[in-house]
């Protein structure tokens, strides 16, 4: 077993555990922390696959921006502070299910062989993505930026309209 495979299994176990905790936790802030661990573990898996650009985007977009947006949403909404404790049996069964899933996946993956790999496959990934994005996919890229700009302007208009309605009611 190579170090790369050990790293993959540790990151995969972290991602699975974070996902299961996200589903089973009752405190919303704890759920977001579990989600962050899941996102970072998935970014680590991308690094083991030699997709560094995708890993950086994963950390910047998901672990950073989306998690911050979720935390703001949590802070701006009211929620009950009563925290229910999960029964010990549920926690034990969840841990056993994660362990069983890990053993099944390990049994299937350990003898996996993809054959001979191209040596030049992982060289200059970010440069290759940039060349493809700005040469062959420039129109969809620009259309996406226009769509995001329209969504931003629409959200500003909707927020301003809500403020105007609140002032008119006063």
N, C-alpha and C positions, 0 to 999 in steps of 0.2 A: 504494500500500500504506500503510495507516494504522499508527500506533504501536501500537494495540491488537492488530493482526494480527501485527506483529513480536514483541510481547511474548508472544502466544499461541504463535507458532512456537518462540521461544527456550525457553519453559517446556515445551512439548511435547517438544522435542528433549532437554531435560534429563530429563524423566520417562522417555522411551524409553531414553536412555543409562543412567540409573540402573537401570531394569528389566533391561536387557541385562547390565550389570555385576553385578547381583544374581545372575543366573543363571550367569555365567561365572567369577566370583571363587571362590577356594578358601578364603581365610581368612574365618572366620565373622564376625569383627568388621568386616572390610571390607564384607561383605555387608550388615550392618546399617546401616553408613554409607551405602551405595548406596540402601538402602531409605528412609532418612531423606531423601535428596535427591529420591527419587521422590515421597514423600509431600508434601514442601514444594512441589515443582513442580506437583503436582496442586492444592494449595491456591492457588497462584498462578493456575492456570487458572480455578479457581472465582471468584477476584477479577475476572479479565477478563470473566467472565460475569455480573458484578454479583450474585454470591451470597456476600456477605461473611460471613454467619452460617455457612454451610456451610464456608467456608474456615477460619474460626476453629475450628470443631469438628474439622475435618480436622487442623489443627496440634495442638490440645489432645489429641485422642483418639489419633490414629495416630502423629504424629511424637513426641508426648510419652509417653503411657501405654504403648502397645503396644510401642514401641521399647525403653522401659525394662524392660518385662517380658521381652522377648526377650534383652536384655543380661544380666539376672539369670539367665535360663535358660542362657545360654552360660557364665556364670561358675560356675554350680553343677554343670555337667556336665563330664565329662572329654572332651577331644578331643585328637587328635594335633597336635603343634606342627609337624610336617613340612608345609611349604608347597610345593606343586608350582607351578612357574611355567608359565603358559600359553604354548604355542608362539607365536612372533611371527606366523606365518601365520594362526593362529586370531584373534589380536587384530586383524590387518589386515582379515581377512574380516568380522569382527564390525563394525568401523568402516565398511567399505564397505556392509554390509547396512543399517546405521542410516542412512547417507547416502542410499542408494537409497530406503529407506522414506520418508524425509523428502521427497525430490524427488517421489515418487509422490503423497504426501498434499498437498504444496504445489500440485501440478498440478491436483488435484481440488478443493481448497478455495479457490484464489485467485479464481475467478470465481463463487463461491457467493453467491447473493443471496436473502435471506429476505423481501424486500419491506418494506413500511412497518411499523415497530414501534410498539407502544403507548408513549406517553411516560410514563404513570403506572406502567409495569410494574416499575420498579426503585426505587420510592419506599417507604421504611419496610419493607424486607424482613423484618428481625428482628421488628418489631412485628406484621406480618401472620402470621409463623410462630407467634409466641406466642399470638395470638388464635385461630388455627386449632387449635393444640395443646391449649390449655386450655379451649376451648369445644366443638369438635366431636370431638376425639380424647382427651378426658380419661380415659375408661375404659381404652383400650389403653395410655395413658401410665402410669396407676397400676398396671395389671397387669404392665407391664414392670418397674416399680420393685419390686413384690412378688416377681417372678421373680428379679431380681438379688439381693434380700435372701435368698431361699431358697437360691440358689447360694452366697452368701457364708457362710451358716450351715452349709450342707453341707460346704463346703471346710474350715471350722474344725473340724467334727466329724471329718472324715476325717484331718486333720492331728493332732488330739488322739489319735485312735485309734492312729495310727502311733507316736506318742510313748509311749503306754501299752504297746504291744506291745514296743517296744525296751526299756523299763524292766523288763518282765516277763521278757524273755530274759536280762537281766543277773543 
